[in-house]
Amino acid sequence: IEDVSTFTPAEAPLIITDDQMDHLRTMEDWKREAIRRALERHNGHREKVARELRIGERTLYRKIKDYGLDGSESE
C-alpha cells in the first residue's frame, strides 16, 4: 500500500465508505424518481408530465413501463 500523503489531489484514490455508497444513485434512479414525482405533481396526467420533462409522450410512456411506474413490475 502506498503512502497516500505522497499523492497530489488529482492522483489521490477515491475512497467511498459503505455509508456513502448507500447514498449514490444511478442516472436511471434519478430519471425514475423525476418521472415519479412529476406524475404525482400532475396527478398522472402524462401529457403535462412529458411537457414538464421536455420529452416526447411516447418516450414517457415507454419509461413509465420500463421503470414499473404503471403498476407493473420493472426489470
Secondary structure as the mmCIF struct_conf table of DSSP 4:
data_model
#
loop_
_struct_conf.conf_type_id
_struct_conf.id
_struct_conf.beg_label_comp_id
_struct_conf.beg_label_asym_id
_struct_conf.beg_label_seq_id
_struct_conf.end_label_comp_id
_struct_conf.end_label_asym_id
_struct_conf.end_label_seq_id
HELX_RH_3T_P HELX_RH_3T_P1 VAL A 4 THR A 6
BEND BEND1 PHE A 7 PHE A 7
TURN_TY1_P TURN_TY1_P1 PRO A 9 GLU A 11
BEND BEND2 ALA A 12 ALA A 12
HELX_LH_PP_P HELX_LH_PP_P1 PRO A 13 LEU A 14
HELX_RH_AL_P HELX_RH_AL_P1 ASP A 18 MET A 21
TURN_TY1_P TURN_TY1_P2 ASP A 22 HIS A 23
HELX_RH_AL_P HELX_RH_AL_P2 MET A 27 ARG A 41
TURN_TY1_P TURN_TY1_P3 HIS A 42 GLY A 44
HELX_RH_AL_P HELX_RH_AL_P3 ARG A 46 LEU A 53
TURN_TY1_P TURN_TY1_P4 ARG A 54 ARG A 54
HELX_RH_AL_P HELX_RH_AL_P4 GLU A 57 ASP A 66
TURN_TY1_P TURN_TY1_P5 TYR A 67 ASP A 70
BEND BEND3 GLY A 71 SER A 72
HELX_LH_PP_P HELX_LH_PP_P2 GLU A 73 SER A 74
#
